[in-house]
Amino acid sequence: MAVTKIHPIKSTLKKALDYIENPDKTDEKLFVSSYGCSYETADIEFQMLLDQAYQKGNNLAHHLIQAFEPGETTAEQAHEIGRQLADEVLQGKYPYVITTHIDKGHLHNHIIFCAVDMANQRKYISNRQSYAFIRRTSDRLCKEHGLSVVKPGKDKGKTYAEWDAQKKGKSWKAKLKLAIDAAIPQAKDFDSFLRLMEAQGYEVKQGKFISFRAPGQERFTRCKTLGEDYTEERITQRIKGIAIDRGSRRRSAGEISLRIALEDSIKAQQSAGYARWAKLHNLKQAANSLNFITEHQIDSYEGLESRLAEISAANDAAAVLLDHATLKSADSSARKQTLTVTLTNGLKLQLGVSGDTVSACGKWSCPEFFEAFESGL
């Protein structure tokens, strides 16, 4: 089986290419190949394409990683599968460099391809749909070559290292979370919590972010990467028994907001396109609000409240009219109808209705009318 991952390269393209072409990792560059460019000068050739791009963006290239289960394949077969994956996904439009690293416990391919295609100088669109295609193609190629395939929905979003650690039951992050959860109920304060973690064998590193390293672990793990309940601030709150309010930013029932709350929108976090649309929507709503304030010469919060009260009263009056309204003509297809409004004081108002247009029948500017109207509300 193979686990895939892709991310953009926004800077240091030459450094990224040098890393994947490292002779110590590729058997003296035996497992280094390229398409549409020479791997020795790929950074220069990529830049020439980028300079001709119709759409200027921040991405210089994209880095695709394909990792295989230990012992399931050979370096030659892994390299061939990676080359076939690049050819199918990129369809011969984007120049790329592919290397196979053999220095770790598992074989894995690195594919770096230019963010702009050679034919039309268009940017590569990387999103959830394009990644789903990469994963399906990788799974199919693995199956064709006799390798196992990742089951749908399983291990989604995990790196190979995380998947392998979970499979062997030794995930560093999972163990650290268990250790923290066990230490918090016994701790009196944050310092005693750190001592309890050290007693469990963890090495503590304090800096901008608190980090821990278990015996045998190569790198420290920052607590903030474990989730919102494991930041230093949250751990301190948990020790003190302070519950987190997860609903503080939710709107109360019936509350109306013209603004889309990007910080609470899952869709905005998953879709860059929707996030951009939402930001423009919020700007337009803000502009409309500013135009309303300017048009009605509102220069204070009290003035705004007064104007809103007037609008609310007008809406209430309209609701009363609708509650007391009866159509004289029952034929909804009639071109002209008469709407009769009977108020509680016996006053009857007649309105002419034609399509979506309502016109008054009577002297609406008459003070006696308004006096009678108000007494009937």
TIVO-889712 format. One record per atom (N, C-alpha, C): x, y, z; residue in three letters. Coordinates in steps of 0.2 Angstrom, whole numbers, plus 5000, padded with zeros to 4 digits. Layout:
N
XYZALA;...
***
This chain:
377
500449945000MET;500050005000MET;500450065000MET;500150124998ALA;500550184998ALA;500150245001ALA;500450285005VAL;500050345008VAL;500350405005VAL;499950445003THR;500150504999THR;499950575003THR;500350625001LYS;500350685004LYS;500550734999LYS;500250794999ILE;500450844994ILE;500450914998ILE;500950954996HIS;500951024999HIS;501251074994HIS;501151134994PRO;501451184990PRO;502151204992PRO;502551224987ILE;503151254989ILE;503151334987ILE;503151374992LYS;503151444991LYS;503751484990LYS;504351454993SER;504951484993SER;505551424993SER;506151444992THR;506651394993THR;506551334988THR;506351344982LEU;506251284978LEU;506951244977LEU;507451284976LYS;508151254975LYS;508351204981LYS;508151234987LYS;508351194993LYS;507951124993LYS;507251134991ALA;506851074991ALA;507051024986ALA;507251044980LEU;507551004975LEU;508250964977LEU;508651004980ASP;509250984983ASP;509150924988ASP;508650934992TYR;508550884997TYR;508250824994TYR;507750824989ILE;507550764987ILE;508050724982ILE;508550764980GLU;509050734975GLU;509650714979GLU;509650714985ASN;510250694990ASN;510550634988ASN;511150624986PRO;511450564984PRO;511450504989PRO;511450534996ASP;511450485001ASP;510750445002ASP;510250484999LYS;509550455000LYS;509350424994LYS;509650434988THR;509450404982THR;509950354979THR;510350324983ASP;510850284980ASP;511250314975ASP;511650364977GLU;512050404972GLU;511650424966GLU;511050454967LYS;510550474962LYS;510350424957LYS;510450364959LEU;510250304954LEU;509450314953LEU;509150334959PHE;508350334958PHE;508150414958PHE;508450444953VAL;508250514952VAL;508050514944VAL;507450544943SER;507150544936SER;506850614935SER;506750634929SER;506350694928SER;505950694921SER;505550734920TYR;505150744914TYR;505050814912TYR;505150834906GLY;505050904904GLY;505550954906GLY;506150924910CYS;506650964912CYS;507250924914CYS;507750954915SER;508350914918SER;508350924925SER;508450874929TYR;508450884937TYR;509050924939TYR;509550934936GLU;510150974938GLU;509951044938GLU;509451064933THR;509351134932THR;508551144932THR;508251104936ALA;507451104936ALA;507251174939ALA;507551204944ASP;507351264948ASP;507351324943ASP;507851324938ILE;507951374933ILE;507351364928ILE;507251304926GLU;506751294921GLU;506051304923GLU;505951284930PHE;505351304933PHE;505151374933PHE;505651414935GLN;505651484935GLN;505451524929GLN;505751494923MET;505651524917MET;504851514915MET;504551454917LEU;503851444916LEU;503451494920LEU;503651494926LEU;503251544931LEU;503251614929LEU;503851634925ASP;503851704923ASP;503351714917ASP;503151664914GLN;502651664908GLN;501951654910GLN;501851644917ALA;501151624919ALA;500651674918ALA;500051664916TYR;499551704916TYR;499251724922TYR;499251684927GLN;499051694934GLN;499551694939GLN;499751754941LYS;500251754946LYS;500051734953LYS;500451694956GLY;500251664963GLY;500851654967GLY;500751634973ASN;501251624978ASN;501651554977ASN;501351504974ASN;501551434973ASN;502051434967ASN;502651404969LEU;503251394964LEU;503151324961LEU;502951284966ALA;502951214964ALA;502551174969ALA;502351114967HIS;502051064972HIS;502451004974HIS;502450984980HIS;502850924982HIS;502350874984HIS;502350814980LEU;501950754981LEU;502450704984LEU;502150674990ILE;502550624993ILE;502150554993ILE;502450504991GLN;502150434991GLN;502550384995GLN;502250365000ALA;502650315005ALA;502350245005ALA;502750195005PHE;502550125004PHE;502650095011PHE;502350035012GLU;502349995018GLU;503049965018GLU;503449965024PRO;504049925024PRO;504049855021PRO;504549835017GLY;504549765015GLY;504049745009GLY;503649795007GLU;503149775002GLU;503349784995GLU;503849824994THR;504049834987THR;504849844987THR;505049854981THR;505849864980THR;505849934978THR;506449964978ALA;506650034976ALA;506450044969ALA;506649994964GLU;506449994957GLU;505750004956GLU;505349954959GLN;504649954958GLN;504350024961GLN;504550044967ALA;504250104970ALA;504350164965ALA;504950164962HIS;505150224958HIS;504750224951HIS;504550164949GLU;504150154943GLU;503450174944GLU;503150154950ILE;502550174952ILE;502450244953ILE;502950274956GLY;502950354957GLY;502950384950GLY;503350364945ARG;503350394939ARG;502750384935ARG;502350324936GLN;501750314933GLN;501250364936GLN;501250374942LEU;500850414946LEU;500850484943LEU;501550514943ALA;501650584940ALA;501350584933ALA;501450534929ASP;501250544922ASP;500550544921ASP;500150504925GLU;499450504925GLU;499150574928GLU;499350594934VAL;499050644937VAL;499250714933VAL;499850724931LEU;500050784928LEU;499950784920LEU;499750724917GLN;499550714910GLN;500050744905GLN;500650744907GLY;501150774902GLY;501250844902GLY;500850884906LYS;500850954905LYS;501350994910LYS;501550964915TYR;501950994920TYR;502650954921TYR;503150994920PRO;503850964921PRO;503950944929PRO;504250884930TYR;504350864937TYR;504950824937TYR;505150824944VAL;505750784946VAL;505550734951VAL;505650674950ILE;505450614955ILE;506050584957ILE;506050574964THR;506650534967THR;506350484972THR;506750424973THR;506550374978THR;507050374983THR;506850384989HIS;507250384995HIS;507250314998HIS;507850284999ILE;507950225002ILE;508350225009ILE;508450275012ASP;508850285018ASP;508450275024ASP;507750265024LYS;507350255029LYS;507050185030LYS;506750175035GLY;506450105035GLY;505950085030GLY;505650135027HIS;505150135022HIS;505350165016HIS;505250135010LEU;505350175003LEU;504850225002LEU;505050285000HIS;504550334998HIS;504750374992HIS;504350404988ASN;504450444982ASN;504350514984ASN;504750554981HIS;504650634981HIS;504550654974HIS;504050684973ILE;503850714966ILE;503750794967ILE;504250834964ILE;504150904964ILE;503950924957ILE;503450954956PHE;503250974949PHE;503051054949PHE;503151084943CYS;503051154943CYS;502351174943CYS;502251234946ALA;501551254947ALA;501251274941ALA;501551284936VAL;501351304929VAL;501451254924VAL;500951244920ASP;501051194914ASP;501351224908ASP;501651174904MET;502151194899MET;501751214893MET;501051194892ALA;500651204886ALA;500351274886ALA;499951294892ASN;499551354892ASN;499851404897ASN;500351384901GLN;500551424906GLN;500051444911GLN;499651394913ARG;499151394918ARG;499351364924ARG;499051394930LYS;499251364936LYS;498951294938LYS;499251254941TYR;498951194944TYR;498451204950TYR;497851184949ILE;497451194955ILE;497451134960ILE;497651144966SER;497751094971SER;497151104976SER;496751054976ASN;496151064981ASN;495950984983ASN;495450984986ARG;495250914989ARG;495050864983ARG;494750894978GLN;494550854972GLN;495250824969GLN;495750874968SER;496350854964SER;496750804969SER;496650814975TYR;497050764980TYR;496650694980TYR;496050694979ALA;495650634979ALA;495850594973ALA;495950624967PHE;496150594961PHE;496850564962PHE;497250604965ILE;497950574966ILE;497950514970ILE;497550514976ARG;497450454980ARG;497150394976ARG;496650404973ARG;496350354969ARG;496850324964ARG;497250364960THR;497650344955THR;498250304959THR;498450324964SER;499050294968SER;498750224970SER;498150214973ASP;497850154975ASP;497850104969ASP;497550134964ARG;497450084958ARG;498150064955ARG;498650104955LEU;499350084953LEU;499650034958LEU;499550044964CYS;499749994969CYS;499449924968CYS;498849924967LYS;498449864966LYS;498649824959LYS;498849864954GLU;499049834948GLU;499749804949GLU;500149834953HIS;500849804954HIS;500849754960HIS;500249734962GLY;500149684967GLY;500249704974GLY;500249764976LEU;500349794982LEU;499649804986LEU;499649804992SER;499049814996SER;498749884995SER;498149904996VAL;497749964995VAL;497449995001VAL;497550055002VAL;497250085008VAL;496450085008VAL;496150065013LYS;495450055013LYS;495050125013LYS;494550135009PRO;494250195009PRO;494050225016PRO;494150285017GLY;493950315024GLY;494450295029GLY;494950255028LYS;495350235034LYS;495950275034LYS;496250295039ASP;496850335040ASP;496850395036ASP;496250425035LYS;496250485031LYS;496650545034LYS;497050575030GLY;497450635033GLY;498050625037GLY;498250555038LYS;498850535042LYS;499450535037LYS;500050555040THR;500650545037THR;500850475037THR;501350455033TYR;501550385034TYR;501750365041TYR;502150415043ALA;502450395050ALA;501950385055ALA;501350435055GLU;500850425060GLU;500450365059GLU;500350345052TRP;499950285051TRP;500350225053TRP;501050225052ASP;501450165054ASP;501450155062ASP;501550215065ALA;501550215072ALA;500950195075ALA;500350215072GLN;499650185075GLN;499650115074GLN;499850095068LYS;499750015067LYS;500149975072LYS;500750005074LYS;501149965078LYS;501049985086LYS;500550025087GLY;500250045093GLY;500750085097GLY;501150125094LYS;501650165098LYS;501650235095LYS;501050265094SER;501050335092SER;501250385098SER;501750425096TRP;502050465101TRP;501550515104TRP;501150545099LYS;500650595101LYS;500050555105LYS;499850495103ALA;499350465107ALA;499550455114ALA;500250425115LYS;500450415121LYS;500550475126LYS;500750535122LEU;500850595126LEU;500150615129LEU;499650615125LYS;499050635127LYS;498750595133LYS;498850535133LEU;498750485138LEU;499050505145LEU;499750525144ALA;500150545149ALA;499950605152ALA;499750655148ILE;499550725150ILE;498850715154ILE;498450675151ASP;497750665154ASP;497850635161ASP;498350585162ALA;498450555168ALA;498750605173ALA;499150645171ALA;499550695176ALA;499050755178ALA;498650775174ILE;498250835176ILE;497850825183ILE;497450765184PRO;497050765190PRO;497550765196PRO;498150745195GLN;498550735201GLN;498950805203GLN;498950845198ALA;499350905198ALA;499050965202ALA;499451005206LYS;499151055210LYS;499151125206LYS;499751125202ASP;499851185198ASP;500251165192ASP;500451205188PHE;500751185181PHE;501451165183PHE;501851185188ASP;502451165189ASP;502451095192ASP;501951075196SER;501951005198SER;501750965193SER;501350985188PHE;501150945182PHE;501750925178PHE;502250975177LEU;502850965174LEU;503250915177LEU;503250915184ARG;503650865188ARG;503350795187ARG;502650795187LEU;502350725186LEU;502550695179LEU;502550745174MET;502750725167MET;503450695167MET;503850725170GLU;504550705171GLU;504650635174GLU;504150625179ALA;504150565183ALA;503950505178ALA;503550525173GLN;503350475168GLN;503850455163GLN;504450495164GLY;505050485159GLY;505050535153GLY;504650585153TYR;504650635148TYR;505150685149TYR;505450705144GLU;505950765144GLU;505550825142GLU;505650885146VAL;505250945146VAL;505650995142VAL;505351035137LYS;505751085134LYS;505251145135LYS;505451195138GLN;505051255139GLN;505251315135GLN;504851345131GLY;505051405127GLY;504351445125GLY;504351465119LYS;503751495117LYS;503151445117LYS;503251375116PHE;502751325117PHE;503051275121PHE;502651245125ILE;502951185129ILE;502951125125ILE;503451085126SER;503551025122SER;503850965126SER;503650905124PHE;503850845128PHE;504250795123PHE;504650755126ARG;504950705122ARG;505050645126ARG;504750585124ALA;504750525127ALA;505450485126ALA;505650445130PRO;506250405129PRO;506250365123PRO;506750375119GLY;506750345112GLY;506450385107GLY;506150435108GLN;505850485103GLN;506350525100GLN;506350535094GLU;506850575091GLU;506750655092GLU;506150675091ARG;506050745091ARG;505550765097ARG;505550825099PHE;505050845104PHE;504350855101PHE;503850845104THR;503150855102THR;502850915106THR;502650965102ARG;502351025105ARG;501651005107ARG;501451035113CYS;500751015115CYS;500251045111CYS;500351105108LYS;499851135104LYS;499651095098LYS;500051045096THR;499951005090THR;499450945092THR;499350935099LEU;498850885101LEU;498150905101LEU;498050965100GLY;497350985100GLY;497251045105GLY;496651075105GLU;496551135109GLU;496551125117GLU;496351065119ASP;496351045126ASP;497051035129ASP;497651045124TYR;498251025127TYR;498751085126TYR;498551145125THR;498951205125THR;499151215132THR;499651255133GLU;499951265140GLU;499351305144GLU;499051355141GLU;498451385144GLU;497851345146GLU;497751295141ARG;497151255143ARG;497351195148ARG;497951175148ILE;498151125153ILE;498151155160ILE;498351225160THR;498251265167THR;497551265169THR;497151285164GLN;496451285166GLN;496151215168GLN;496351165165ARG;496151095167ARG;496351075174ARG;496951105176ILE;497251085182ILE;496751125188ILE;496551185186LYS;496151225191LYS;495451205190LYS;495251165186GLY;494551135185GLY;494151185182GLY;494451225178ILE;494051275174ILE;493751245167ILE;493151245166ALA;492851215160ALA;492951265154ALA;493051235149ILE;493051285143ILE;492351295140ILE;492251355138ASP;491551375135ASP;491651365128ASP;491451315125ARG;491451305118ARG;490951335114ARG;490451365117GLY;489851395113GLY;489851475114GLY;490351505116SER;490351575117SER;490351615111SER;490551585105ARG;490551625099ARG;489951605095ARG;489551555097ARG;488951535094ARG;488351595095ARG;488051605089ARG;487451655090ARG;486851625093ARG;486551665097SER;485951645101SER;485451635096SER;484951595098ALA;484351575094ALA;483951635092ALA;483851645086GLY;483451705083GLY;483851765081GLY;484551755083GLU;484951815081GLU;485151815074GLU;485051875071ILE;485251885064ILE;485851915063ILE;486251895059SER;486951925057SER;487051935050SER;487151995047LEU;487351995040LEU;488051975038LEU;488451965043ARG;489151945042ARG;489251865043ARG;489651835039ILE;489751765039ILE;490351765044ILE;490251725049ALA;490851715054ALA;491351665052ALA;491851685048LEU;492351645045LEU;492651605050LEU;492751625057GLU;493151595062GLU;492751525064GLU;492051525063ASP;491651475065ASP;491451435059ASP;491551455053SER;491351415047SER;491751365045SER;491551295046ILE;491951245043ILE;492051245036ILE;491551265032LYS;491551265025LYS;492151315023LYS;492151375026ALA;492751425025ALA;493451395026ALA;493451355031GLN;494151325033GLN;494351265028GLN;493851235025GLN;493951185020GLN;494051205013GLN;493751265011SER;493751285004SER;493951355004SER;494551365001ALA;494851435000ALA;494451474996ALA;494051444991GLY;493651484986GLY;493051514990GLY;492751474994TYR;492151494998TYR;492451545003TYR;493051545006ALA;493251595011ALA;493351655007ALA;493651655001ARG;493651724997ARG;493051754996ARG;492551714994TRP;491851734993TRP;491551764999TRP;491651735005ALA;491351755011ALA;491651825013ALA;492351825012LYS;492651895014LYS;492351955010LYS;492251935003LEU;491951984999LEU;491252005001LEU;490851955003HIS;490151965005HIS;490152005012HIS;490651995016ASN;490652035022ASN;490852105021ASN;491252115016LEU;491452185014LEU;490852225011LEU;490552185007LYS;489952215004LYS;489352235009LYS;489252195014GLN;488852205019GLN;489052265023GLN;489652265025ALA;489952325028ALA;489852385025ALA;489952385018ALA;489852445014ALA;489152465014ALA;488652415013ASN;487952435013ASN;487752465020ASN;488052445025SER;487852465032SER;488152535032SER;488752555030LEU;489052615030LEU;488652665026LEU;488352645020ASN;487952685016ASN;487252705019ASN;487052655023PHE;486352665026PHE;486452715032PHE;487052715035ILE;487152765041ILE;487252835038ILE;487652835032THR;487752895029THR;487152925026THR;486752885023GLU;486152915020GLU;485652945025GLU;485552915031HIS;485152935036HIS;485452975041HIS;486053005039GLN;486453055043GLN;486453025051GLN;486652965052ILE;486752935059ILE;487452945061ILE;487552985066ASP;488253005068ASP;488352975076ASP;487852945078SER;487952915085SER;487652855086SER;487752815091TYR;487452755092TYR;486752765094TYR;486552815098GLU;485952835100GLU;485452845094GLU;485752885089GLY;485452895083GLY;485252835079GLY;485752785079LEU;485652715076LEU;485052685079LEU;485052685086GLU;484552645089GLU;483852675088GLU;483852745087SER;483252775086SER;482952765079SER;483352755074ARG;483152745067ARG;482952665067ARG;483252625070LEU;483052555071LEU;482352545074LEU;482252585079ALA;481652585082ALA;481052605077ALA;481252655073GLU;480752685068GLU;480552625063GLU;481052595061ILE;481052535056ILE;480652485059ILE;480752465066SER;480352415069SER;479652425070SER;479552495071ALA;478852515072ALA;478452505066ALA;478752525060ALA;478452525053ALA;478352455052ALA;478752405053ASN;478652335052ASN;478052305056ASN;478052335062ASP;477452305067ASP;476852335064ASP;476852395061ALA;476252425058ALA;476052385052ALA;476552365048ALA;476352325042ALA;476052255044ALA;476352225049ALA;476152165052ALA;475352165054ALA;475252225057VAL;474552235059VAL;474052235053VAL;474252275048LEU;473852275042LEU;473752215039LEU;474252165038LEU;474152105035LEU;473752055040LEU;473752065046ASP;473352025051ASP;472652035050ASP;472452105048HIS;471752125047HIS;471552125040HIS;471952105035ALA;471752115028ALA;471352055025ALA;470952075021THR;470552025018THR;470452045010THR;470551995006LEU;470452014999LEU;469752014997LEU;469552064993LYS;468852064991LYS;468752024985LYS;469252014981SER;469151964975SER;469551904977SER;469151844977ALA;469451784978ALA;469851754972ALA;469751784967ASP;470151764961ASP;470851784961ASP;471351744962SER;472051764963SER;472351784956SER;471951754951SER;472251774944SER;471951844942SER;471551874945ALA;471251944943ALA;471851994943ALA;471752034938ARG;472352084937ARG;472352134942ARG;471652154944LYS;471652204950LYS;471152174955LYS;471452194961GLN;471052164967GLN;471052224972GLN;470552224977THR;470452264982THR;470652234989THR;471152264992LEU;471252234999LEU;470952285004LEU;470552255008THR;470152285014THR;470452275020THR;470652325024VAL;470952315031VAL;470452345036VAL;470252305040THR;469752325046THR;470152325052THR;470252385055LEU;470552385062LEU;470052375068LEU;470352375074THR;469952355079THR;469452415081THR;469552475079ASN;469152525080ASN;468552535075ASN;468552485070GLY;468052495065GLY;468252525059GLY;468852555059LEU;469052595053LEU;469252545048LEU;469052555042LYS;469152515036LYS;469652555031LYS;470152525029LEU;470552545024LEU;470552505018LEU;470552545012GLN;470552505006GLN;471152515002GLN;471452464999LEU;472152464995LEU;471952434989LEU;472252464984GLY;472252434977GLY;472852394976GLY;472752334974VAL;473252284973VAL;473252264965VAL;473852274962SER;473952254955SER;474552214955SER;474552154954GLY;475252114954GLY;475552124961GLY;476252144961ASP;476552154967ASP;476552234969ASP;476052274966THR;476052344968THR;475452354972THR;475552394978VAL;474952414982VAL;474952484982VAL;474352514981SER;474252584980SER;473652604985SER;473652664988ALA;473152684993ALA;472552714990ALA;471952694993CYS;471352724991CYS;471052774996CYS;471252834996GLY;471052885001GLY;471552935002GLY;471452975007LYS;471953035009LYS;472453005014LYS;472952985012TRP;473452955018TRP;473753005021TRP;473753065019SER;474153125022SER;473653165027SER;473053135027CYS;472553175032CYS;472753155039CYS;472853205044PRO;473053195051PRO;472453155054PRO;471853165052GLU;471353125056GLU;471353045054GLU;471653035048PHE;471752965046PHE;472252935051PHE;472852965052PHE;473352935056PHE;473152925063PHE;472752975066GLU;472452975072GLU;472052915073GLU;471552905068ALA;471152845068ALA;471552785068ALA;472052785063PHE;472452725062PHE;472852705068PHE;473152755072GLU;473552735078GLU;473052705083GLU;472452735084SER;471952715089SER;471752635088SER;471852615082GLY;471552555080GLY;472152495080GLY;472752515082LEU;473252475082LEU;473352435089LEU;
***
